[in-house]
């Protein structure tokens, strides 16, 4: 009878439609009564739903406990560290080869790390760029390369049946990139064109200006990881190869493997293809030391974009280290302020005022403290009004205790969303890579939910007073200066200065 009930719910009997009329045409009450006559025990939830009191918000149950997937670890003889998470549901394997360093090692030539990383799959071993792309497609795999502020990464995702061939391709990309003169020139010209296009993108200009104004020139975060026109024009094959040899080395490398594979299998395959890798002769790159810059008084910086229909606003300051003892409270506090769709900033600026499509805030966690930024793109005519709302929310968070209902909603948002970050092989690899980057224990997330749920309103207020410092914020606005400057100056939030667009 259960199978017949299922057919009724789809609108037809197993043997045909009910008299030519689909159940979808019946009322829900009629369907419920008909199901009751067929199988009284089959549908209590359907009948109970009609008695639901929709004037009351359903109570959220306590978030379920979460256990981090088991991680098996080993090391290859050449110093490569290997971490494996078995996920046997689908015959796929995800591999991330991560080399510590990234754009922090650019030195006097910003953009070098990201350019080198992008060149890794533009020819390697005996294959040119087209051959690599064709073989990846033939194997049913995906391969990507890139660099962040802190690491260079090569990521492979492949079916189990073609995994060994795909790892062979990965090994060429990691160990034997070609850096051919013609490909370097072609990629350099493409990047120069992208940098020119960037000058017409207000959001990109705002981010570049913010980093340059918040971090001093000696700090690695002062510059764009993509570099600038001058540094890009100086790139050639020899420069890129020297940087690769200094920075991409087995002793700096960690490999994270997730999917349909065991540690024994992974160690054998990777040992076969990467175990003989040895660093090139020459000195290893040294990560330059850096600390957070000293705080400075608030100031508003305007970047002119004549005729702009919107003003792009960035407000913030250097943030905190990932190891900060108040990390869980910081995450709850930011969720309340601007870290979710129902946050105060988005509710005020989007839903209540209608100034923007979206507003938010966030802390960027890196081995060196990244920035805290609150941001929105707003209509030009409400630029000053938007600043008023930003600073009103900052003050309210510092001066008042958050209500129990709002606090519980923010904590539940974080706690209930955790499992969604571990659904796929790629997500598990990303989470594990983050733990390794920040030198956190591999079972770190076992305590995430209880620690988030233990945050109190007093905790939130205390961390807000420590980190949300309007009198120390740098405010960057990219927009039509002729239209927005008078209103911004009248607010008296901070001194106002006009700065050129970043190049």
C-alpha positions in Angstrom: 0.0 0.0 0.0 2.9 2.4 0.7 3.9 2.3 -3.0 0.4 3.2 -4.0 0.3 6.1 -1.6 3.5 7.4 -3.2 1.9 7.2 -6.6 -1.1 9.1 -5.3 1.3 11.8 -4.1 2.7 12.1 -7.7 -0.8 12.5 -9.0 -1.5 9.1 -10.6 -2.0 5.4 -9.8 0.7 3.0 -10.7 -1.5 1.7 -13.4 -2.7 5.0 -14.8 -4.4 8.3 -14.0 -7.3 8.4 -11.7 -10.2 8.7 -14.2 -8.2 11.0 -16.4 -7.8 13.5 -13.6 -4.5 14.1 -11.7 -4.5 14.4 -7.9 -2.8 17.7 -8.3 -6.3 19.1 -9.3 -7.7 18.1 -5.9 -7.6 20.2 -2.8 -5.0 19.3 -0.1 -7.8 18.4 2.3 -9.4 16.1 -0.2 -6.1 14.4 -0.9 -5.5 14.0 2.9 -8.9 12.4 3.4 -8.4 10.1 0.5 -5.0 9.0 1.7 -6.5 8.4 5.2 -9.0 6.0 3.7 -6.3 4.1 1.8 -3.7 3.9 4.6 -4.5 5.6 7.9 -0.9 5.4 9.2 0.8 6.7 6.0 0.4 10.5 6.4 0.1 11.9 9.9 2.6 14.7 9.1 0.3 15.9 6.2 -2.7 16.1 8.5 -0.8 17.7 11.3 0.6 20.4 9.0 -2.9 21.8 8.6 -3.0 22.5 12.3 0.3 24.4 12.3 0.0 27.8 13.9 1.7 30.0 11.3 1.6 33.1 13.5 4.4 31.7 15.6 8.0 31.2 14.5 8.9 27.5 14.9 11.4 26.9 17.7 14.8 25.8 16.6 16.1 22.6 18.2 19.6 22.6 19.6 22.2 22.2 16.9 23.4 18.7 16.5 26.9 17.8 17.4 29.5 17.7 14.7 32.5 15.4 14.3 35.4 16.3 12.0 36.0 13.6 9.3 38.9 11.3 10.3 42.2 12.4 8.8 45.1 10.0 8.2 48.5 11.5 7.8 51.9 10.5 6.5 55.0 12.0 4.9 56.9 11.2 1.7 60.7 10.8 1.9 61.3 14.2 0.2 59.4 16.1 2.9 56.0 16.4 1.4 53.3 16.1 4.0 50.2 14.0 3.1 46.7 14.1 4.7 43.9 11.9 3.5 40.2 11.8 4.2 38.3 8.8 2.9 34.9 9.6 1.4 33.6 6.5 -0.3 30.2 7.6 -1.4 31.2 8.6 -4.9 34.2 7.2 -7.0 35.9 10.6 -7.2 39.2 11.9 -5.7 40.1 15.5 -5.0 43.8 16.4 -4.6 45.2 19.8 -3.5 48.9 20.4 -3.7 49.6 23.5 -1.6 53.0 25.2 -1.4 53.5 27.7 1.5 54.4 31.2 0.4 52.2 32.8 -2.2 52.1 36.5 -2.8 53.8 37.2 0.5 57.0 36.2 -1.3 56.7 38.6 -4.3 59.4 40.9 -2.9 59.9 44.0 -5.1 57.9 42.6 -8.0 54.2 42.4 -7.0 52.1 39.9 -8.9 54.9 37.5 -9.5 53.5 34.6 -7.4 50.0 34.7 -9.0 51.5 35.0 -12.5 53.9 32.1 -11.9 51.0 30.0 -10.5 48.8 30.7 -13.5 51.6 29.6 -15.8 52.0 26.2 -14.3 49.4 24.6 -16.6 50.3 26.6 -19.7 52.8 23.9 -20.6 54.6 21.3 -18.6 56.8 18.3 -19.3 56.3 17.4 -23.0 52.8 19.0 -23.2 51.9 22.4 -24.3 48.8 24.3 -22.9 46.4 22.8 -25.4 47.6 19.3 -24.8 47.2 19.7 -21.0 43.6 21.0 -21.5 42.8 18.2 -23.9 44.2 15.4 -21.7 42.3 16.8 -18.6 39.1 16.7 -20.6 39.8 13.2 -21.9 40.4 11.9 -18.3 37.1 13.4 -17.1 39.1 15.5 -14.7 39.4 19.2 -13.7 42.8 20.9 -13.0 43.4 24.4 -11.7 46.3 26.4 -10.6 46.6 29.6 -8.7 48.1 31.5 -5.8 46.7 33.4 -2.8 48.5 35.7 -0.4 49.8 32.7 1.5 50.2 29.7 -0.8 50.5 28.4 -4.4 48.1 25.6 -5.1 47.4 23.0 -7.8 44.1 21.3 -7.5 43.0 18.1 -9.3 39.6 16.4 -9.3 39.3 13.1 -11.1 37.3 9.9 -11.3 38.9 7.0 -9.5 39.2 5.0 -12.8 41.5 7.6 -14.4 43.2 8.8 -11.2 46.7 7.5 -11.9 46.9 9.1 -15.3 45.6 12.3 -13.9 48.1 12.3 -11.1 50.8 11.8 -13.7 49.6 15.0 -15.4 49.5 16.8 -12.0 53.0 15.8 -11.3 54.2 17.3 -14.6 52.5 20.6 -13.8 53.9 20.8 -10.3 57.5 19.6 -11.0 58.2 20.4 -14.7 56.5 23.6 -15.8 57.8 24.9 -19.1 57.5 28.7 -18.8 58.0 29.0 -22.6 58.8 32.5 -23.8 55.8 32.7 -26.1 53.4 31.6 -23.4 54.8 34.0 -20.8 54.5 36.9 -23.3 50.9 35.9 -24.1 49.8 35.6 -20.5 51.7 38.9 -19.7 49.7 40.7 -22.4 46.5 39.2 -21.1 47.2 40.4 -17.6 48.1 43.9 -18.7 44.7 44.1 -20.5 43.0 42.9 -17.4 44.7 45.6 -15.3 43.5 48.2 -17.7 40.0 46.9 -17.5 40.2 46.9 -13.7 40.4 50.7 -13.8 36.8 50.8 -14.9 35.6 48.6 -12.1 34.8 50.7 -9.0 34.6 47.7 -6.7 38.1 46.6 -7.7 39.4 50.1 -7.3 37.9 50.4 -3.8 39.6 47.2 -2.7 43.0 48.2 -4.1 42.8 51.6 -2.5 41.7 50.2 0.8 44.6 47.8 1.1 47.1 50.5 0.0 45.8 52.9 2.6 45.4 50.6 5.5 48.7 48.7 5.1 52.1 50.5 4.8 54.3 50.0 1.7 56.5 47.5 3.5 53.6 45.2 4.3 52.8 42.4 1.8 49.1 43.2 1.9 49.7 46.8 0.8 49.9 45.7 -2.9 47.5 43.7 -5.1 48.4 40.0 -5.6 47.9 40.7 -9.3 50.6 43.3 -9.3 50.4 46.5 -11.4 51.2 47.5 -15.0 54.9 48.3 -14.3 55.6 45.0 -12.4 53.7 43.0 -15.0 55.5 44.6 -18.0 58.8 43.4 -16.5 57.9 39.8 -16.4 59.8 37.3 -18.6 60.5 33.6 -18.7 63.7 33.7 -16.7 62.2 35.8 -13.9 59.2 33.5 -13.5 61.4 30.4 -13.5 63.8 31.7 -10.9 60.8 32.5 -8.7 59.4 29.0 -9.2 62.7 27.4 -8.2 63.0 29.5 -5.1 59.4 29.0 -3.9 57.9 25.8 -5.2 59.8 23.1 -3.3 58.8 19.7 -1.8 59.8 20.7 1.7 57.3 23.6 1.6 54.5 21.3 0.2 51.4 19.8 1.7 49.1 17.5 -0.2 45.4 17.0 0.9 43.5 14.1 -0.6 39.8 13.5 -0.2 37.5 11.0 -1.7 37.4 7.3 -2.7 40.9 6.5 -1.6 42.8 5.3 1.4 46.1 6.6 2.9 47.9 3.5 1.7 46.7 4.0 -1.9 47.4 7.8 -1.8 50.9 7.4 -0.4 51.7 4.8 -3.1 50.4 6.9 -6.0 51.8 10.2 -4.9 55.1 8.6 -3.9 55.4 7.1 -7.4 54.8 10.5 -9.1 56.0 13.1 -6.6 58.4 11.1 -4.4 61.5 11.7 -6.6 60.9 15.5 -6.7 63.9 17.4 -5.4 64.2 21.1 -4.9 66.2 23.1 -7.5 69.6 24.4 -6.4 69.6 27.8 -4.9 68.3 29.4 -1.8 64.8 28.8 -0.5 62.6 31.9 -0.4 62.3 33.4 3.1 58.9 34.7 4.2 59.4 38.3 5.2 58.3 39.1 8.8 55.4 41.5 9.2 53.1 42.7 11.9 49.9 44.7 12.0 50.5 48.4 11.3 49.9 50.8 14.2 46.4 52.2 14.4 45.7 55.6 12.9 42.9 58.1 13.3 39.9 57.7 11.1 40.0 59.3 7.7 37.8 59.4 4.6 39.5 58.8 1.2 37.6 59.6 -2.0 38.5 58.1 -5.4 36.8 60.0 -8.2 34.7 58.1 -10.7 32.8 60.8 -12.6 29.3 59.9 -13.6 29.1 56.8 -11.4 25.6 55.8 -10.5 26.8 54.2 -7.3 29.3 54.8 -4.6 31.4 51.8 -3.5 32.1 52.0 0.2 34.8 50.2 2.2 35.1 50.8 5.9 37.6 49.0 8.2 41.0 48.5 9.7 43.6 45.7 10.2 41.9 42.7 11.8 43.0 39.9 14.1 44.9 36.7 13.8 43.0 33.4 13.3 44.5 32.3 16.6 42.8 35.1 18.6 41.3 33.6 21.8 38.0 35.4 21.1 37.6 33.9 17.6 34.2 32.3 18.2 32.8 35.5 19.7 34.2 37.5 16.8 32.4 35.2 14.4 29.1 35.6 16.2 29.5 39.3 16.5 30.3 39.7 12.8 27.3 37.5 11.9 25.1 39.9 13.8 26.7 43.0 12.2 27.1 42.0 8.6 28.0 38.3 8.1 24.5 37.0 7.1 21.6 38.1 5.0 19.6 38.9 8.1 22.4 40.9 9.6 21.9 44.4 10.9 23.8 46.1 8.1 22.0 44.3 5.3 18.6 44.7 7.1 19.1 48.4 7.5 20.7 49.4 4.3 18.9 47.0 2.0 15.5 46.1 3.5 14.7 49.2 5.5 16.3 52.0 3.6 16.6 50.6 0.1 20.0 52.1 -0.4 21.7 49.0 -1.8 21.3 45.5 -3.1 23.4 44.2 -0.3 25.7 45.2 2.6 27.9 43.2 4.8 31.1 42.8 6.8 33.8 40.3 7.5 37.2 39.5 9.0 39.8 38.1 6.7 41.9 35.4 8.4 45.4 34.8 7.1 48.7 33.8 8.7 49.3 37.6 9.0 46.1 39.4 10.2 44.0 40.4 7.3 41.5 43.3 7.3 38.1 43.8 8.8 35.9 45.4 6.2 32.3 46.6 6.2 31.1 47.4 2.7 28.2 48.2 0.3 27.6 49.7 -3.1 24.9 52.4 -2.7 23.1 54.9 -4.8 25.2 58.1 -5.3 22.5 60.3 -3.8 22.5 58.4 -0.5 26.2 58.1 0.0 26.3 60.3 3.1 23.1 58.8 4.4 24.6 55.3 4.1 27.6 56.3 6.1 25.3 57.5 8.8 23.7 54.1 9.0 27.0 52.2 9.0 28.3 54.2 11.9 25.0 54.0 13.7 25.1 50.2 13.6 28.7 50.3 14.8 27.8 52.4 17.8 24.7 50.3 18.6 26.7 47.1 18.6 29.3 48.6 21.0 26.8 50.4 23.3 24.0 47.9 23.7 23.6 44.2 24.6 22.2 42.2 21.7 18.8 40.7 22.4 18.6 37.0 23.3 16.5 36.2 20.2 19.0 37.9 17.9 21.9 36.3 19.6 20.5 32.8 19.4 19.6 33.3 15.7 23.2 34.3 14.9 24.7 31.4 16.8 22.3 28.9 15.1 23.3 30.4 11.7 26.9 29.5 12.3 26.3 26.2 14.1 23.7 24.8 11.7 25.7 25.9 8.7 28.9 24.0 9.7 27.8 20.6 8.2 27.2 22.3 4.8 30.9 23.1 4.6 31.8 19.4 4.6 29.4 18.0 2.0 31.8 17.5 -1.0 35.3 16.3 -1.4 36.4 19.8 -2.4 34.8 21.4 0.6 36.4 18.9 3.0 39.8 19.6 1.3 39.3 23.3 1.7 38.4 23.1 5.4 41.3 20.8 6.1 43.7 23.1 4.1 42.5 26.0 6.2 43.3 24.2 9.4 46.8 23.3 8.2 47.4 26.9 7.1 46.5 28.3 10.5 48.3 25.4 12.4 45.1 24.3 14.1 44.4 20.7 15.2 42.9 18.5 12.6 39.9 17.7 14.9 39.3 21.4 15.5 35.7 21.4 14.4 34.7 18.8 17.0 34.4 21.7 19.5 33.1 24.4 17.1 29.4 24.0 17.8 29.5 24.0 21.6 32.0 26.9 21.6 29.8 29.0 19.3 26.7 28.2 21.3 28.5 29.3 24.6 29.0 32.9 23.4 27.0 35.4 25.5 25.7 38.9 24.8 28.3 40.3 27.1 31.0 38.5 25.1 29.7 40.1 21.9 29.7 43.6 23.4 33.2 43.2 24.8 34.7 42.1 21.5 32.8 44.8 19.7 34.4 47.4 21.9 37.8 45.9 21.2 37.6 45.5 17.5 34.8 47.8 16.1 36.6 51.2 16.5 35.0 53.8 14.3 37.5 56.4 15.5 40.2 54.3 13.9 38.5 53.2 10.7 39.7 54.0 7.2 36.8 54.8 4.9 37.3 54.5 1.1 34.6 55.6 -1.3 34.8 55.3 -5.0 32.2 57.4 -6.7 31.4 60.8 -8.4 33.3 63.1 -6.0 31.6 66.2 -7.3 28.2 64.9 -6.1 29.2 63.0 -2.9 32.0 65.1 -1.4 29.8 68.0 0.1 27.5 65.6 1.9 30.3 63.4 3.2 32.2 66.5 4.5 29.1 67.8 6.3 28.9 64.6 8.3 32.1 65.3 10.1 32.9 61.6 10.6 36.6 62.2 9.8 38.8 64.4 7.7 38.2 63.9 3.9 41.0 63.6 1.3 40.9 63.0 -2.5 43.3 60.3 -3.6 44.1 59.1 -7.2 42.8 55.8 -8.5 45.2 52.9 -8.0 47.1 52.0 -11.1 
